[in-house]
């Protein structure tokens, strides 16, 4: 049997944080099932590495992927909840600054 892919439930990344989350710390999971998942994770990596040119190109690719049809309608409860999680993350960081 093949080894589970890195970053999966069966083979967590060396940097996996799920077990390290504080009880009240908001988090957001992007699953491979999401058609934008790999591009979004790659964009995050480029931004984190300070590779602005590559990040710009990846964002343009994402925008092209979604220009014809967004992955979900703006009225979707899941879409609205994503913004709520983003706000909760920002507020959590403000309250947990070291």
Secondary structure, DSSP 4 states (H G I P E B T S, - for coil): -PPPPTTSSSS--TT--GGG--TT-------TTSTTHHHHHHHHHHHHTT-HHHHHHHHHHHHHHHHSS-SS-TT-HHHHHHHHHHHHHHHHHHHT--
